[in-house]
Amino acid sequence: MMKLLIVLVVVLGIIALAQLAKVYEGTRELRKNREEDISYADNRMNAFLLIVWMIVFFVSSAYLMIVYGKTLPESASEHGVAMDMLMDVNLWLITFVFFAVNALLFIFSAKYYYRRDRKAKFFPHDNRLELIWTVDPSVVLAFIIIYGLRTWNSMTGETSAEAIQVEVTSEQFKWFVRYPGADDVLGAVNVNMIDPGAQNLLGIITEENIAARLEKVDEDIAKEEAKIDTQAKVDLLPDSEVEAIEDKIYRLQRLKRRIMDIKNYDVNGISAWKAGEDDIIASPAELHLPVGVEVELNFRSKDVIHSAYMPHFRAQMNTVPGVPTRFKMTPTITTADMRAKLDDPNFNYLLLCNKICGVSHYNMKIPIIIETQEEYEQWLSTQKTFVAAEEPAESTEDNASEGEMEESEAESSEDVTAQVITNEN
C-alpha cells in the first residue's frame, strides 16, 4: 500500500510540473515576451545573489579547510618535514588561485550584468593579456616542479656509507623484510631461484642453493620424461597430454639454463653469492628500524605491482616486478614516543599496500617498529640467518665427519662453478 502511495505522489508531481510549464508558456505568450528577454530587475537581483553566494561559498570553503585541512598525522622522518612544507606551499598556491579566480568570476558576472543602455566592448586580441596568462602560470608551474624535484631527489639520492640497507619484497598479499648479516651486504637474488619447497621464498643465491635448485630441476625433468616413456609403452596418453608434458619439459630446460646463467659478482670485496648466507629474513614479518639512523629501503615484487606506503614517514614507492626501486629515510620518533604522544598504547606505524593488487589487498600490511639502536641490535640478534634457517636438523644416524661434510660441500661448489663456466663457454 505504501509503495502504491509513493508511486501516485510521484506521478501527480510530474503531472503538476507539466501543468505549471504550460501555464508559464501561456502567460509568456499573453505578455508577448520572448523567452530570452529578462527584466532589468531580474538581472540586478541575480547580480546581487551572485555576490551573496560568493560570500557563502568562500566562508564555507574556508571553514572546511580550517576544520579538515590537516589530515596527515605527525611526520616521523627527517624528509617528512620537507615533504610537508612542499605540500603546504602547493596548497597555499592552489588556495590563492582558487579564491582569486572564483572572486573574479563572481565579481565580473555581478558587475557586468546585461543592461539595455550599455554595450559590451569587443576586441579580438591583446598582447598584454596574452603575456599575463601565459607567463605567470608558467613561472608558478616551473617553481612547483623544481621545488618538487629537489624534495624528491633528497628522498632518492645516494645514501651515506653508514646507512642501513634493508630490502622489502611484496607478494600477494604479504611483505618480506630482509636485512644484511654481519658482513653488512645483502646477498644476490634471482626470481629463478625462488623455491617454496626449499623455503627459499625470496630467491636468495648461494652456491649450495644453485646446486640444490639444479638438482631439483633435473629431477622434475626426469619425472616428466618418465611419464612419457611409461605411458607411451601402453599407449594410454592422448597426443594433447603428451604435448603438454613436452612443453613442461621444455620450460624446465629453459629454467635450468637461466639458473646456470646466473653470474656472481663482488660487493665491497664480498661475493654476492657468499653474502646471502648470513642475510636475515624477519620473522614474523616486521620492519624494525633504529631511530636517527639513515636507512636505504630497496623494493622488489614477486608477482604484480604493489605500492609500499608509510604515511607517518611521508614515503611511498611502487614495487614493480623485475624493476628494483628504492628510497632513503631517517626515522625521528620511536614507536614508544609516538604512543606516548598519541596516548595510545596500541599504536603502531604501518607499511601498507597502496595499490589495489587483488582480493586481499586491504589486509596487506605489516607493523613498522622504530626503536633505539640498542633495542634494534637486540632484536636483530634474535633473528636467524638465511643459511641457518635453511639447514635441516642433524640426524643422529648421520656419522659423517665434519671434514667429510666440508669436502662434499666443496665438491658441490666446484660442480656448480664448472656448470656455469661450461654454459658461458
DOLUMDO-322017 format. One record per residue (C-alpha): z, y, x. Coordinates in Angstrom, 2 decimals, decimal comma, padded with zeros to 5 digits. Layout:
Z:Y:X .
...
END
This chain:
000,00:000,00:000,00 .
000,95:002,39:002,82 .
-002,33:001,73:004,61 .
-004,28:002,45:001,43 .
-002,48:005,79:001,01 .
-003,26:006,75:004,60 .
-006,95:005,95:004,10 .
-007,03:008,00:000,90 .
-005,39:011,00:002,60 .
-007,93:010,84:005,44 .
-010,87:010,61:003,02 .
-009,56:013,52:000,93 .
-009,03:015,58:004,08 .
-012,65:015,04:005,14 .
-013,88:016,00:001,66 .
-011,71:019,16:001,70 .
-013,11:020,21:005,09 .
-016,66:019,66:003,85 .
-015,98:021,81:000,79 .
-014,43:024,59:002,90 .
-017,51:024,59:005,11 .
-019,69:025,02:002,04 .
-017,52:027,90:000,76 .
-017,79:029,62:004,16 .
-021,57:029,24:004,17 .
-021,76:030,63:000,64 .
-019,62:033,73:001,39 .
-021,65:034,42:004,53 .
-024,89:034,36:002,55 .
-023,41:036,67:-000,09 .
-022,40:039,18:002,60 .
-025,85:038,79:004,12 .
-024,32:038,40:007,62 .
-025,86:036,37:010,41 .
-023,76:033,55:011,83 .
-023,74:035,13:015,30 .
-022,53:038,50:014,01 .
-018,86:039,10:014,86 .
-016,99:042,21:013,82 .
-015,54:044,70:016,28 .
-012,02:043,90:015,04 .
-012,51:040,18:015,69 .
-013,81:040,85:019,21 .
-010,88:043,12:020,02 .
-008,42:040,55:018,65 .
-010,00:037,81:020,77 .
-009,74:040,03:023,86 .
-006,04:040,62:023,16 .
-005,41:036,90:022,60 .
-007,12:036,10:025,92 .
-004,56:038,26:027,77 .
-001,71:036,68:025,80 .
-002,99:033,19:026,59 .
-003,41:034,11:030,28 .
000,27:035,10:030,48 .
001,40:031,94:028,67 .
-000,88:029,82:030,87 .
000,36:031,35:034,13 .
004,04:031,22:033,16 .
003,72:027,56:032,11 .
001,87:026,65:035,32 .
004,49:028,41:037,47 .
007,27:026,61:035,60 .
005,66:023,20:036,19 .
005,14:023,99:039,89 .
008,76:025,04:040,34 .
010,24:022,09:038,44 .
007,85:019,31:039,51 .
006,12:020,73:042,59 .
008,29:019,00:045,20 .
007,66:015,30:044,58 .
007,75:013,83:048,10 .
011,04:012,50:049,50 .
012,58:013,97:052,64 .
010,45:013,35:055,72 .
011,91:010,79:058,14 .
009,45:011,17:061,03 .
008,54:013,88:063,54 .
004,93:014,22:062,44 .
006,10:014,23:058,80 .
007,31:017,81:059,27 .
003,83:018,88:060,40 .
002,26:016,89:057,57 .
004,49:018,62:055,00 .
003,56:022,00:056,46 .
-000,15:021,11:056,19 .
000,34:020,13:052,56 .
002,29:023,32:051,81 .
-000,39:025,53:053,36 .
-003,10:023,79:051,32 .
-001,05:024,06:048,13 .
-000,37:027,78:048,67 .
-004,09:028,43:049,25 .
-005,04:026,40:046,18 .
-002,37:028,17:044,10 .
-003,62:031,59:045,19 .
-007,23:030,69:044,33 .
-006,10:029,16:041,01 .
-004,30:032,31:039,86 .
-006,89:034,73:041,29 .
-009,93:033,03:039,77 .
-008,31:032,49:036,36 .
-006,97:036,06:036,30 .
-010,47:037,43:036,94 .
-011,89:035,09:034,29 .
-009,44:036,20:031,58 .
-009,32:039,92:032,50 .
-013,10:040,33:032,72 .
-013,57:038,41:029,46 .
-011,00:040,63:027,74 .
-012,21:043,91:029,22 .
-015,93:043,46:028,66 .
-015,99:042,01:025,17 .
-019,05:042,87:023,08 .
-019,36:046,37:021,61 .
-022,43:047,75:019,86 .
-022,21:051,08:021,67 .
-022,14:049,51:025,13 .
-024,94:047,83:027,02 .
-024,40:045,47:029,97 .
-025,98:046,39:033,29 .
-028,38:043,81:034,69 .
-029,08:043,38:038,38 .
-030,70:040,25:039,88 .
-029,23:040,29:043,38 .
-026,52:041,87:045,55 .
-026,26:041,08:049,28 .
-022,64:042,21:049,50 .
-021,52:039,86:046,73 .
-023,51:037,00:048,25 .
-021,77:037,54:051,60 .
-018,33:037,72:049,99 .
-018,54:034,48:048,02 .
-020,32:032,65:050,86 .
-018,43:033,78:053,97 .
-014,90:033,93:052,55 .
-014,81:030,32:051,23 .
-016,48:029,12:054,44 .
-013,78:030,72:056,60 .
-010,99:029,29:054,44 .
-012,53:025,80:054,44 .
-013,07:025,91:058,21 .
-009,39:026,83:058,66 .
-008,27:023,96:056,40 .
-010,50:021,43:058,20 .
-009,45:022,49:061,72 .
-005,77:022,59:060,78 .
-006,04:019,15:059,14 .
-007,87:017,62:062,10 .
-005,23:018,91:064,52 .
-002,48:017,33:062,42 .
-004,45:014,08:062,13 .
-005,08:013,94:065,87 .
-001,37:014,37:066,52 .
-000,81:011,17:064,50 .
-003,62:009,14:066,00 .
-003,71:010,38:069,60 .
-002,67:008,50:072,72 .
000,90:007,28:072,87 .
003,29:007,74:075,76 .
003,96:004,96:078,27 .
007,42:004,42:076,72 .
006,07:003,87:073,18 .
006,88:000,58:071,46 .
003,85:-001,50:070,44 .
004,06:-003,15:067,01 .
001,34:-004,98:065,09 .
001,26:-005,18:061,30 .
-001,11:-007,69:059,70 .
-001,93:-007,73:055,99 .
-002,85:-010,67:053,82 .
-002,88:-011,13:050,06 .
-000,06:-010,46:049,21 .
002,20:-010,24:052,25 .
002,75:-008,48:055,55 .
003,30:-009,94:059,03 .
005,04:-007,91:061,76 .
004,55:-008,85:065,42 .
006,41:-007,45:068,44 .
005,70:-007,94:072,16 .
008,14:-010,11:074,05 .
009,83:-009,50:077,40 .
006,50:-008,53:079,02 .
006,07:-005,59:076,55 .
002,46:-006,69:075,93 .
001,04:-008,01:072,67 .
-001,00:-011,17:073,19 .
-004,63:-011,57:072,18 .
-005,51:-012,69:068,66 .
-008,67:-014,09:067,11 .
-009,45:-014,90:063,49 .
-010,97:-018,25:064,53 .
-007,59:-019,30:065,92 .
-005,80:-018,93:062,56 .
-004,46:-022,38:061,71 .
-001,96:-022,65:058,82 .
-001,39:-026,31:059,69 .
-000,11:-025,35:063,13 .
001,72:-022,32:061,72 .
-000,47:-020,02:063,82 .
-000,93:-017,67:060,86 .
-001,96:-014,68:062,98 .
-004,41:-016,46:065,28 .
-002,41:-015,76:068,48 .
-004,24:-017,09:071,53 .
-002,57:-019,21:074,21 .
-004,17:-021,84:076,42 .
-002,26:-024,58:074,61 .
-003,33:-023,23:071,22 .
-007,00:-023,22:072,18 .
-006,78:-026,83:073,37 .
-004,98:-027,87:070,20 .
-007,41:-025,95:067,99 .
-010,47:-027,51:069,66 .
-008,91:-030,95:069,29 .
-008,25:-030,33:065,61 .
-011,83:-029,15:065,02 .
-013,19:-032,23:066,83 .
-011,02:-034,43:064,59 .
-012,34:-032,68:061,48 .
-015,93:-033,13:062,66 .
-015,31:-036,82:063,36 .
-013,80:-037,32:059,88 .
-016,80:-035,74:058,18 .
-019,26:-037,77:060,26 .
-017,31:-040,94:059,40 .
-017,69:-040,16:055,71 .
-021,46:-040,13:056,03 .
-021,58:-043,26:058,23 .
-019,25:-045,25:055,95 .
-020,79:-044,22:052,66 .
-024,36:-044,47:053,90 .
-023,92:-048,23:054,53 .
-023,09:-048,91:050,92 .
-025,38:-046,16:049,64 .
-022,71:-044,55:047,44 .
-023,17:-040,86:048,32 .
-025,78:-038,82:046,47 .
-028,07:-036,65:048,56 .
-026,38:-033,43:047,39 .
-022,98:-034,59:048,67 .
-024,47:-035,71:051,98 .
-025,99:-032,25:052,38 .
-022,62:-030,65:051,60 .
-020,89:-032,76:054,27 .
-023,62:-031,99:056,82 .
-023,23:-028,28:056,06 .
-019,47:-028,55:056,63 .
-020,08:-030,32:059,95 .
-022,46:-027,54:060,97 .
-019,87:-024,88:060,12 .
-017,19:-026,76:062,06 .
-019,51:-026,96:065,07 .
-020,12:-023,21:064,87 .
-016,35:-022,63:064,66 .
-015,92:-024,76:067,78 .
-018,50:-022,67:069,68 .
-016,79:-019,44:068,61 .
-013,44:-020,74:069,83 .
-014,96:-021,72:073,16 .
-016,49:-018,25:073,44 .
-013,08:-016,54:073,32 .
-012,68:-014,57:076,54 .
-009,47:-013,94:078,43 .
-008,63:-010,51:079,84 .
-005,77:-008,77:081,59 .
-003,41:-006,19:080,04 .
-001,32:-004,34:082,62 .
-001,90:-007,20:085,04 .
-000,86:-009,86:082,50 .
-003,22:-012,42:080,99 .
-003,72:-011,65:077,31 .
-003,52:-015,40:076,58 .
-000,25:-015,64:078,51 .
001,17:-012,50:076,90 .
001,05:-014,10:073,45 .
003,51:-016,83:074,36 .
006,57:-014,59:074,11 .
005,39:-012,49:071,16 .
007,84:-012,19:068,27 .
006,87:-012,56:064,61 .
009,61:-011,00:062,48 .
011,28:-013,48:060,15 .
011,97:-012,55:057,44 .
009,08:-010,08:057,34 .
010,71:-006,71:058,06 .
009,62:-003,74:060,13 .
012,51:-002,82:062,44 .
012,14:000,37:064,50 .
014,57:002,32:066,70 .
015,30:005,93:065,74 .
013,98:008,67:068,02 .
011,55:006,37:069,86 .
007,77:006,71:069,66 .
006,07:003,72:068,05 .
002,40:002,73:068,04 .
001,57:000,78:064,90 .
-001,55:-001,38:065,09 .
-003,01:-002,78:061,87 .
-005,19:-005,79:061,07 .
-006,24:-007,55:057,87 .
-006,91:-011,25:057,35 .
-008,82:-011,01:054,08 .
-009,58:-007,80:052,15 .
-008,96:-004,09:052,67 .
-005,31:-003,15:052,24 .
-003,56:000,15:052,92 .
-000,26:000,41:054,79 .
001,66:003,22:053,10 .
005,05:004,52:054,26 .
005,86:007,53:052,05 .
009,08:008,61:053,80 .
007,21:008,75:057,11 .
004,14:010,56:055,73 .
001,98:007,75:057,05 .
-000,85:005,74:055,57 .
-003,58:003,70:057,23 .
-006,17:001,30:055,84 .
-006,10:-002,24:057,20 .
-009,69:-003,43:057,43 .
-010,92:-006,98:058,17 .
-012,47:-007,06:061,63 .
-011,67:-003,39:062,39 .
-008,29:-002,70:064,07 .
-006,68:000,61:063,04 .
-003,64:002,44:064,40 .
-001,42:005,49:064,32 .
001,78:006,59:066,04 .
005,04:007,99:064,77 .
008,63:008,71:065,79 .
011,32:007,93:063,18 .
014,04:010,59:062,95 .
016,50:009,34:060,31 .
018,10:005,90:060,34 .
018,30:003,82:057,20 .
022,10:004,20:057,21 .
021,87:008,00:057,47 .
019,32:008,21:054,66 .
021,56:006,04:052,47 .
024,39:008,49:053,11 .
022,13:011,48:052,35 .
020,99:009,97:049,05 .
024,39:008,43:048,25 .
022,56:005,17:047,59 .
023,87:002,11:049,49 .
020,88:000,03:048,33 .
018,19:002,41:049,63 .
015,52:001,06:051,96 .
012,41:002,58:053,47 .
009,37:000,61:052,32 .
006,00:-000,43:053,67 .
003,73:-000,68:050,62 .
000,12:-001,62:050,00 .
-001,60:001,45:048,54 .
-004,98:-000,19:047,95 .
-005,48:-002,34:044,84 .
-006,06:-005,70:046,51 .
-005,55:-008,30:043,78 .
-003,30:-009,57:041,03 .
-000,06:-009,34:043,06 .
-000,85:-006,01:044,72 .
002,20:-004,43:043,06 .
004,51:-006,86:044,87 .
003,07:-006,40:048,38 .
005,91:-004,61:050,17 .
008,49:-005,15:052,90 .
011,53:-003,10:053,97 .
011,45:-000,79:056,99 .
014,75:-000,75:058,88 .
015,32:002,30:061,09 .
018,33:001,74:063,34 .
019,85:002,76:066,64 .
018,42:001,44:069,91 .
021,39:-000,93:070,32 .
021,02:-002,31:066,79 .
017,27:-002,72:067,28 .
017,70:-004,63:070,53 .
020,41:-006,79:068,94 .
018,09:-007,68:066,05 .
015,19:-008,36:068,43 .
017,33:-010,78:070,43 .
017,89:-012,90:067,29 .
014,15:-013,41:066,71 .
012,29:-016,45:068,05 .
009,32:-016,11:070,37 .
005,96:-017,46:069,25 .
005,85:-020,46:071,60 .
009,47:-021,36:070,87 .
008,70:-021,23:067,17 .
005,67:-023,48:067,64 .
007,31:-026,13:069,85 .
008,20:-029,31:067,91 .
011,69:-030,71:068,14 .
012,19:-033,02:071,12 .
012,26:-036,73:070,26 .
014,99:-038,98:071,65 .
012,35:-041,64:072,21 .
010,34:-039,36:074,47 .
011,20:-040,46:078,02 .
008,57:-038,34:079,72 .
009,99:-036,37:082,61 .
009,74:-032,61:082,85 .
007,34:-033,00:085,76 .
005,03:-035,21:083,70 .
005,03:-032,67:080,85 .
004,11:-029,83:083,19 .
001,33:-031,97:084,71 .
-000,02:-032,73:081,22 .
000,04:-029,03:080,27 .
-001,77:-028,12:083,48 .
-004,49:-030,72:082,81 .
-004,88:-029,41:079,25 .
-005,19:-025,88:080,58 .
-007,81:-026,96:083,12 .
-009,78:-028,78:080,39 .
-009,85:-025,65:078,23 .
-010,90:-023,46:081,13 .
-013,63:-025,93:082,05 .
-014,89:-025,97:078,45 .
-015,06:-022,17:078,32 .
-016,81:-021,92:081,71 .
-019,29:-024,61:080,70 .
-020,06:-022,81:077,47 .
-020,52:-019,46:079,23 .
-022,95:-021,02:081,73 .
END
